[in-house]
Amino acid sequence: MALTEQEILAGVGKIINEITGIPADEVTPEKSFVDDLDIDSLSMVEIAVAAQDEFGVEIPDDKLKDLKTVKDVIGFIQG
Amino acid sequence: MSTDQVRVVVTGLGATTPLGGDVASSWSALLAGQSGVRNLTEDWVDSVPVKFAARAAVDPTEVLPRPESRRLDRTEQFALIAAREAWAHAAIDKVDSERLGVVVGSGIGGITTILDAYDTFKEKGWKRLSPYTVPMLMPNGAAGWIGIEIGARAGVHATVSACATGAESIGYAIEMIRSGRADVVVAGGTEAAIHPLNIGSFAAMRAMSTRNDEPQRASRPWDKNRDGFVLGEGAGIVVLESEEHALARGAKIYGVAAGVGYSADAHHIAQPEPTGAGVMLAMRRVLENSGLTGQDIKHVNAHATSTPAGDVVETRAIKEVIGDHPLVSGTKSMTGHLLGGAGGIESVFTILALHERIAPGTINLDDLDDGIEVDIVRGAPRKLPDGQIAAINNSFGFGGHDVAVAFTSV
């Protein structure tokens, strides 16, 4: 069964909290990784690998740079 | 006790050691004669001949937030914790970042990161490596992180000279300030090398104590029955500052970093030169560099690792260059040997000894070895004299590095 957007958001929030320490409830769809959450490119790699484990969706490097906001990541995971 | 050079003073101290998670707890445990050595409980202990080490009293991952811990090697974790304590202690509100430097080194660097990452690489492939693997394994990583945190732009350096690293870093920092490159420098050493590969490798050199039935009695500098060093971990960091800068901001001054003496044995990659010529040269040079005489030196925090080869030679060198009057302490009897961290924590202890007028003791010294003709502080600490006094921290390392750093009381 496909996950809902809310379930994916919760999962992404948990990953980001684990890696960066940012509280999961601050990870909302419209937030930009660089401008709002201050997440650097190395941490984005960690987040992508963790998301792959959590959701079983591989994020290729050339797609990763296009994922600017939390919403972009949710959309990519939803397919 | 005067030179025409810029005076460098100590305005901040930080440490995390096998005796305590900060300076105060480490120092009080040291004065109480406690041992920081304990049995290892890891499952790999059966694979090595040494079953004990001086683990840090407070695990750094209990102090640092988890997101920070996971991107730092343990070497960097210790260094950041000690640097934060030293920086807070110095209470510098405002400093020109182009006049602020860092010199923090490690003997080995992020070796546990290297080994763990290689396991990950072999088992799961390169994509599973943390993107922080390189900054975690590089030996200048600790200096880099500290520099970023405090905004140090005068220069961030990492000396590497095995067990002389911490002292060499502090010496380099003194020279940075004297030469006019910086007003304030955060300096010291860190190490986190308790890993079966390191223990196996040091054991292969027959350098480590194997007193497995009495771990807390294993580190015994100058004792006839010493059988090697005990591996420790942690970091010691100082904040050094030009006297002018410190006075201008009304800083509390804990001591003067009077000078440094460097030399090298040019003899053997791991064994000390048997006449102590290199050690004597470093001590002569530290006196010259600090404008001190042997008579001024009232205390020596000796390198004294508890290995059969080096301990006695160092005391002969002290007697020859300084005299038989200083109170000589072997604090590795309590902390174990922190390798690149040793000169850091032992400089912190030397500064505190001058500031509080007390020379720490040396535990486990039951039967003084032959040929030792200096005044070793056996057992309990002893009082240092009033008035203007000086002390030396000696640190020597594989590769033949000899470093002596001198401090004077305020």
Contacts between the chains, C-beta under 8 A, distances in Angstrom:
chain1	res1	chain2	res2	distance
A	18	B	66	7.4
A	18	B	67	7.3
A	19	B	67	6.1
A	19	B	70	7.5
A	20	B	67	5.2
A	21	B	65	5.4
A	21	B	66	7.1
A	21	B	67	3.6
A	21	B	68	7.3
A	42	B	71	8.0
A	42	B	131	4.0
A	42	B	132	6.1
A	43	B	131	7.6
A	45	B	131	4.3
A	46	B	130	6.7
A	46	B	131	6.0
A	46	B	132	7.9
A	49	B	127	6.8
A	49	B	128	6.9
